[in-house]
């Protein structure tokens, strides 16, 4: 069974074709600059170098057609015809309270996803467009929607509710939803495999650290709390996002800087975080370089980020009354040994200690715990595409 996994953004579309008999990635690629000049598709198969093809991509339907053409191409393709694609799994960012699990896509599901646009105006529309484009090109192929939010649907109400008038939650659905759920689920399951214990017996803290970052408390396989909230803005200071701040700062800045609602949203989502503090970059590699050259604001931005992660780890240990393992994943979590060291420094009293030599590894699955540490620390590369493909197969079976 071959599953095509689609992750559609506003002007890009990432994809992977996975053979689920052995979970091998046959091909992966990117359609970029959709609806913009100089659009292109980039595809690689196996471990081969990616091939880039300039292609006019007026819309997502053009992009899906380009994906099928690339996958079936005589030179760079991996299948003979579209009929070899058994199913399509779609990443959908927000399912609100309408979904507590993945769903086989039908019109009722599409209507429910459209109803979530108000609470995910940047993410759900391109996801919907990607699904509709696939339906037009592959009308007879079954499709599954896998939501970033469903893994966190197990949070108790006292964890996800905000202390605002309850009727506003009932009226508008204002609550913590959490994101990166597919990643948190995948790496927590993988950690259980590495520990050789059932996930149902473990307490795990998963740290998805990238340009967007979130921490999750996974107790007995279920998300009981997570750092992101109603939107991905809550929680850690990230690449360009402020993370959690005093709500009065918003109204204060709107008044002092004469900002509109859109203006303050842009400030907090795109001009803040480590970029705003450092004045250098949202890329942690640039921040490390600048810090090494003596840039104090770049160093401060790194410290703010690491301190934030440390606090969430401590908070979630308290929430779960202990922890068996801590997992680092995503771009920063998998590759930035310095940040991992900063985060876990001076936590040995909790049984958390990492081996400096093992911690030098980048982008590989490894146990970096020091000898004698009672809490295991893992680096586990995330694989959201495989998780989506697995969910697709599970539901269709």
Phi, psi and omega in degrees: 000123180254127183245129174266123180256128184241131175233096187266127172254185184294322181229015179215163179211114177266149180209157172217142172250120187240130174275109188281357174291328177226009179058034178271136176279111180283320180201152174216153183193185184213130167259120187237157179062040177296128181079008182234156178298155178063035178289158183202166172237138180236128182221143173229150176238136184058228179262010182287158179292144182292145175254130181252128181235123174292132185208132176288116180240089184289329183204182183290334175295318175299320181296314180297319177298321178293323177298311180299318180298319181291319181293332182256003181296142183298325185269312186253356184281172182230354176226158183278326180206165180298337182296344178283347179277113185278330184198163177235129175253126183251132169282128174236125188292313191233123175248002180055216176265006183280339183229129172246012174200171175296164185214142171291128188283125170221185185293327178296318178295317180299320178298319180294321178294321178296325179293342179272000183300324181301326181261358175215061187293337181270334189255314186293320180305312178294328175298317179296316180299319178297319179295313181298323178296318178296320180297326179287320182280325183232066187296337184258003181268125180295145183229148182232139174258126178246119189264138176298333189270341191292328180300331182270004181291351179273358179298140176289157185299326180291344177269327185261347181274143173266152181276062173244169179310128188302328182295337177287327172294315181295324185280318188243355181071029180282112183194173174282130176251320183079155182220185184059022186300322180297321179292312180301320180295314183298310185287331177291321177294321180293322178298320178298320177300316182293328179280344181070030181228155176296139178301330182292351180250006190243154172243116187231139173249119181255132183244099177270100188244111177212206176298327166249133187229144173209151178246145181223137173265113182250106183251115180058037177086000182242141175287122178251347173191155179208157190280326178286159189235234177300325174228172177288005182281332183287154172108232184288152164292129186242202181304303180234358182264142184291331191075193184294129175222166174301124181304332180292340176300325181297307182292325179298313181291324178299321180286313184288323183259005180053053184261142172279175175301316179296322181296316181289326177296317178297318180300313186282330183267329190238348184237006185250216180062208181292335175296312182295320181289315185280326187071010185252301188191162171265355181270122185294334176295319177294323181294318178297318178299314180295320180297320179295334179272004175099009179284109186290326179291325176295318177296320179297318180299318178296320180292320178299316180297308182298320179298321179297316179296317179303316181297318180294321177300313178298319179298317184282336171296319178294318181300318184265359182059047178129174177205141178261329183206149173241133183240132173253133180212177183073178191310309180283315182299324183277332192242347187255093183292327181296316179296319179300319179296315180300318184295315188265003178298138178062033174244014182293339178294342177265003183087012181256115179206135182247154179275121184302323181287314178298327183291347180288345181295140179241134170064021179236151176285120184202147171272113183258015180295144174281154176304134179090351178293131181274344175250126179282142175238124183241148162254121182228109176302131180284157178214075183295327181295316178295320178298320178294318179297318179298317179297321180299313179296316181301315183289319183287335175285000000 
